[in-house]
Amino acid sequence: MKIYQAINKVPGGLMVVPLFIGMLLNTFAPNAMKIGGFTQALTNQGYPTFLAMYLFTVGTKMTLNAAPTMLKRGFGILFAKVGIAIAVALSIAHFFNGDIIGLTTLAVLAAMNDTNGGMFLALTSTFGNKEDAGTYVPQSIETGPFLTMLVLVGAGLAVIPWLTMFSVIAPIIAGAILGNLDSDLRDFFGKHEPIIIPFMAFTLGQGINLSAVTTAGIPGILLGLSVLVITGIVCILADRLLGGSGVAGAAASSTAGNATGTPQAVALADPTFAAIAPIATIQVAASVIVTAVLTPILTAFVYRQNKKKAESQ
């Protein structure tokens, strides 16, 4: 049986498929895994541990010797994407009382400010050059829930102790230190990062009941389209203004699979978000799928436009 190949055919499959299996199990057989021991460790109780492991492996990839041009463009795309995410999310919070067509500030912020790194690297390797791919080094800062927490606290929308926030980013810092001290360790953890993702996704899904999120489908699709169009336009412009072709900017117009874990992580830090975290999670998951399909199309379009322009000169 080609189970692994089948999963990989689903956009963001390693994250999305175990997530939905966990959700289905929790919805229709909520007590199936609550038998104690190692089995129960694979329920949502184990989610914080798997998330910490994932953030550590991500941190090992953050090297300090990236070329200055890559850093400049990478930080430019990062600030453009996170900046527009903050602007849109805070507009929803202040002008629409935190909810517009069923989309909450939490869902919008989580979906917009976290790029699918694997897709970005694949697209820039196909349609761009090494410099385009290298711009992801600074962009990887947006991985995980830390930036979302930082924005929510800074805007006065959440009450999260600073020590709790530091505890979120501490695994990334530890991984970055080890990854820069030893390239072998960086390669080791980088190669094994995909192993963690299905477990993290499954335990996250174990905390979500589908009956509570049946109305989240259409808003989730609209969220994905918004991420593609809004962050795509802004990131392409930022990339070109900084000397790029726009390919890297287009490739950044996606939602990362791990962003589905951000609403729950925020809810763990600030329980006032617990009620909306399940709906926000499914909406972000929908955005992952929508952008996984459409971001490659946008990137290919930008590449073809650049090629036509070059040929006409």
C-alpha positions as CSV (number, residue, x, y, z in Angstrom):
1,M,0.0,0.0,0.0
2,K,1.3,3.5,-0.9
3,I,-0.1,5.3,2.2
4,Y,2.8,7.7,2.5
5,Q,2.5,8.7,-1.2
6,A,-1.3,9.1,-0.9
7,I,-0.9,11.4,2.1
8,N,1.7,13.5,0.3
9,K,-0.8,14.1,-2.6
10,V,-2.9,16.0,-0.1
11,P,-1.8,19.7,0.2
12,G,0.1,19.9,3.5
13,G,-0.8,16.2,3.9
14,L,1.6,15.3,6.8
15,M,-0.1,18.0,8.9
16,V,-3.7,18.0,7.5
17,V,-4.4,14.2,7.3
18,P,-3.4,13.3,10.9
19,L,-5.1,16.5,12.1
20,F,-8.4,15.4,10.6
21,I,-8.0,11.8,11.8
22,G,-7.6,13.1,15.3
23,M,-10.6,15.3,14.9
24,L,-12.8,12.4,13.6
25,L,-11.6,10.2,16.4
26,N,-12.4,12.8,19.0
27,T,-15.8,13.5,17.5
28,F,-17.1,10.0,17.1
29,A,-15.1,8.0,19.6
30,P,-13.9,10.6,22.2
31,N,-12.9,8.0,24.8
32,A,-11.1,5.6,22.5
33,M,-7.6,6.7,23.4
34,K,-8.3,7.7,27.0
35,I,-7.1,4.4,28.5
36,G,-4.0,5.8,30.2
37,G,-0.4,5.1,29.7
38,F,1.4,5.8,26.4
39,T,-1.8,5.5,24.4
40,Q,-3.4,8.5,26.2
41,A,-0.2,10.4,25.7
42,L,-1.2,10.6,22.1
43,T,-4.3,12.7,22.9
44,N,-4.3,16.5,23.0
45,Q,-2.4,16.3,26.3
46,G,0.7,15.5,24.4
47,Y,0.4,18.5,22.0
48,P,2.6,21.0,23.9
49,T,5.5,18.5,23.9
50,F,5.3,17.7,20.2
51,L,5.0,21.5,19.4
52,A,8.1,22.2,21.5
53,M,10.0,19.4,19.6
54,Y,9.0,20.9,16.3
55,L,10.0,24.4,17.2
56,F,13.4,23.1,18.4
57,T,14.1,21.4,15.0
58,V,13.0,24.6,13.2
59,G,15.5,26.6,15.2
60,T,18.4,24.4,14.2
61,K,17.9,25.6,10.6
62,M,18.5,29.3,11.4
63,T,22.1,30.0,10.4
64,L,24.0,33.2,10.9
65,N,26.1,33.1,7.8
66,A,23.4,33.8,5.2
67,A,24.4,36.3,2.5
68,P,23.5,39.9,3.2
69,T,21.3,40.2,0.1
70,M,19.3,37.1,1.1
71,L,18.9,38.6,4.6
72,K,17.7,41.9,3.2
73,R,15.1,40.4,0.9
74,G,14.1,37.8,3.4
75,F,13.5,40.3,6.2
76,G,11.7,42.5,3.7
77,I,9.3,39.8,2.8
78,L,8.9,38.8,6.5
79,F,8.1,42.4,7.5
80,A,5.7,42.8,4.6
81,K,3.8,39.6,5.3
82,V,3.6,40.0,9.1
83,G,2.9,43.7,8.7
84,I,-0.1,43.2,6.5
85,A,-1.3,40.4,8.7
86,I,-1.2,42.7,11.7
87,A,-3.0,45.5,9.9
88,V,-5.8,43.2,8.7
89,A,-6.2,41.4,12.0
90,L,-6.2,44.5,14.1
91,S,-8.7,46.1,11.7
92,I,-11.1,43.2,12.3
93,A,-10.5,43.5,16.1
94,H,-11.2,47.2,16.3
95,F,-13.8,47.8,13.6
96,F,-15.7,44.5,13.5
97,N,-15.5,43.6,17.2
98,G,-13.1,40.7,16.4
99,D,-15.3,38.8,14.0
100,I,-16.0,39.3,10.3
101,I,-18.1,36.8,8.3
102,G,-17.2,34.2,11.0
103,L,-13.5,34.9,10.8
104,T,-11.9,35.9,14.1
105,T,-8.8,38.0,14.7
106,L,-7.0,34.9,15.9
107,A,-7.7,32.9,12.8
108,V,-6.7,35.7,10.4
109,L,-3.5,36.5,12.3
110,A,-2.5,32.8,12.6
111,A,-3.2,32.1,8.9
112,M,-1.6,35.2,7.4
113,N,1.7,35.5,9.3
114,D,3.1,32.0,8.9
115,T,4.5,30.8,5.5
116,N,4.6,27.2,4.4
117,G,8.4,26.8,4.4
118,G,8.5,23.5,2.6
119,M,6.4,24.8,-0.2
120,F,8.4,28.1,-0.3
121,L,11.7,26.2,-0.8
122,A,10.2,23.9,-3.4
123,L,8.7,26.7,-5.4
124,T,11.8,29.0,-5.2
125,S,14.0,26.1,-6.2
126,T,11.8,25.4,-9.2
127,F,11.0,28.9,-10.4
128,G,13.7,31.0,-8.7
129,N,17.4,30.7,-7.8
130,K,19.5,29.9,-4.8
131,E,19.2,33.5,-3.6
132,D,15.4,33.3,-3.7
133,A,15.4,30.0,-1.7
134,G,17.9,31.6,0.8
135,T,15.5,34.4,1.7
136,Y,13.5,31.8,3.8
137,V,16.2,31.9,6.5
138,P,14.9,35.1,8.1
139,Q,11.4,34.3,7.2
140,S,11.6,31.2,9.3
141,I,11.3,33.5,12.4
142,E,7.5,33.5,11.8
143,T,7.2,29.8,12.4
144,G,5.1,28.9,15.3
145,P,2.7,30.8,17.6
146,F,5.2,33.3,19.1
147,L,4.6,36.2,16.7
148,T,0.9,35.8,16.9
149,M,1.1,35.9,20.7
150,L,3.4,38.9,20.6
151,V,0.9,40.9,18.4
152,L,-2.1,39.9,20.5
153,V,-0.4,41.0,23.7
154,G,1.0,44.2,22.1
155,A,-2.5,45.1,20.9
156,G,-4.0,44.5,24.3
157,L,-6.2,41.6,22.9
158,A,-4.6,38.9,25.1
159,V,-3.1,38.6,28.5
160,I,-0.1,36.3,28.3
161,P,2.7,36.5,30.8
162,W,6.1,37.4,29.1
163,L,7.7,34.3,30.7
164,T,5.0,32.1,29.0
165,M,5.8,33.9,25.7
166,F,9.5,33.3,26.1
167,S,8.8,29.7,26.9
168,V,7.3,29.4,23.4
169,I,10.4,30.8,21.6
170,A,13.0,29.2,23.9
171,P,13.1,25.9,22.0
172,I,13.7,27.9,18.8
173,I,16.6,29.7,20.5
174,A,18.1,26.5,21.8
175,G,17.8,24.9,18.4
176,A,19.4,27.9,16.7
177,I,22.4,27.9,19.1
178,L,23.1,24.2,18.6
179,G,22.5,24.4,14.8
180,N,25.0,27.2,14.5
181,L,27.6,25.4,16.7
182,D,27.4,22.1,14.9
183,S,26.4,21.7,11.2
184,D,26.0,17.9,11.8
185,L,23.4,18.5,14.5
186,R,21.6,21.0,12.1
187,D,21.5,18.3,9.4
188,F,20.4,15.6,11.8
189,F,17.5,17.5,13.2
190,G,16.6,19.0,9.9
191,K,16.2,15.6,8.3
192,H,14.1,14.3,11.1
193,E,11.7,17.3,11.4
194,P,9.0,15.6,9.3
195,I,8.7,12.7,11.8
196,I,7.4,15.1,14.5
197,I,4.7,16.8,12.3
198,P,2.1,13.9,12.1
199,F,2.2,13.3,15.9
200,M,1.8,17.1,16.5
201,A,-1.1,17.3,14.1
202,F,-2.8,14.2,15.5
203,T,-2.7,15.3,19.1
204,L,-3.9,18.8,18.0
205,G,-6.9,17.1,16.2
206,Q,-7.7,15.2,19.4
207,G,-8.7,18.4,21.0
208,I,-11.2,19.4,18.4
209,N,-14.8,18.3,18.0
210,L,-16.1,18.5,14.4
211,S,-19.7,19.3,15.7
212,A,-18.3,22.6,16.9
213,V,-16.8,23.7,13.6
214,T,-19.3,22.6,11.0
215,T,-20.0,26.3,10.1
216,A,-16.3,27.1,9.6
217,G,-15.9,25.7,6.1
218,I,-16.8,28.7,3.8
219,P,-15.1,31.3,6.0
220,G,-12.0,29.1,6.0
221,I,-12.0,29.0,2.2
222,L,-12.4,32.8,2.1
223,L,-9.5,33.1,4.6
224,G,-7.3,31.1,2.3
225,L,-8.2,33.3,-0.7
226,S,-7.5,36.4,1.4
227,V,-4.1,35.1,2.5
228,L,-3.2,34.4,-1.2
229,V,-4.4,37.7,-2.6
230,I,-3.5,40.1,0.2
231,T,-0.2,38.7,1.4
232,G,0.7,37.7,-2.2
233,I,0.4,41.2,-3.6
234,V,2.3,42.8,-0.6
235,C,5.1,40.2,-0.6
236,I,5.6,40.4,-4.4
237,L,5.9,44.2,-4.2
238,A,8.3,44.0,-1.3
239,D,10.5,41.4,-3.0
240,R,10.7,43.5,-6.2
241,L,11.4,46.7,-4.4
242,L,14.4,44.9,-2.7
243,G,15.8,43.7,-6.0
244,G,14.1,40.4,-6.4
245,S,12.0,39.0,-9.3
246,G,8.8,38.6,-7.2
247,V,9.0,34.8,-7.3
248,A,10.1,34.6,-3.6
249,G,7.3,37.0,-2.7
250,A,4.7,35.0,-4.5
251,A,6.0,31.8,-2.9
252,A,5.4,33.4,0.5
253,S,1.7,33.8,-0.1
254,S,0.7,30.6,1.7
255,T,-0.3,29.4,5.2
256,A,2.0,26.9,6.9
257,G,0.6,23.6,8.0
258,N,2.0,24.2,11.5
259,A,-0.1,27.4,11.7
260,T,-3.1,25.1,12.5
261,G,-1.6,24.6,15.9
262,T,-1.3,28.4,16.7
263,P,-4.9,28.9,17.9
264,Q,-4.7,26.1,20.4
265,A,-1.2,27.3,21.6
266,V,-2.7,30.8,22.2
267,A,-5.6,29.3,24.0
268,L,-3.3,27.3,26.3
269,A,-1.5,30.6,27.1
270,D,-4.7,32.7,27.4
271,P,-7.8,30.6,28.3
272,T,-10.1,33.4,27.1
273,F,-9.4,32.2,23.5
274,A,-10.4,28.6,24.3
275,A,-13.9,29.0,23.0
276,I,-12.9,30.2,19.5
277,A,-9.7,28.1,19.2
278,P,-11.5,25.0,17.6
279,I,-13.2,27.1,14.9
280,A,-10.0,29.1,14.3
281,T,-8.1,25.9,13.9
282,I,-10.3,24.4,11.2
283,Q,-10.4,27.8,9.4
284,V,-6.6,27.9,9.4
285,A,-6.5,24.3,8.2
286,A,-8.8,25.3,5.3
287,S,-6.4,28.2,4.5
288,V,-3.5,25.7,4.4
289,I,-5.3,23.6,1.8
290,V,-6.5,26.5,-0.3
291,T,-3.1,28.2,-0.4
292,A,-1.3,24.9,-1.0
293,V,-3.3,24.6,-4.2
294,L,-3.2,28.3,-5.4
295,T,0.2,29.5,-4.2
296,P,2.1,27.4,-6.8
297,I,-0.2,28.7,-9.5
298,L,0.5,32.3,-8.4
299,T,4.3,31.6,-8.3
300,A,4.3,30.0,-11.7
301,F,2.3,33.0,-13.1
302,V,4.9,35.5,-11.7
303,Y,7.7,33.3,-13.2
304,R,6.1,33.3,-16.6
305,Q,5.5,37.0,-16.6
306,N,9.1,37.6,-15.7
307,K,10.2,35.3,-18.5
308,K,8.0,37.0,-21.1
309,K,9.4,40.4,-20.0
310,A,13.0,39.2,-20.3
311,E,12.4,37.7,-23.7
312,S,10.8,40.9,-25.0
313,Q,13.8,43.0,-24.1
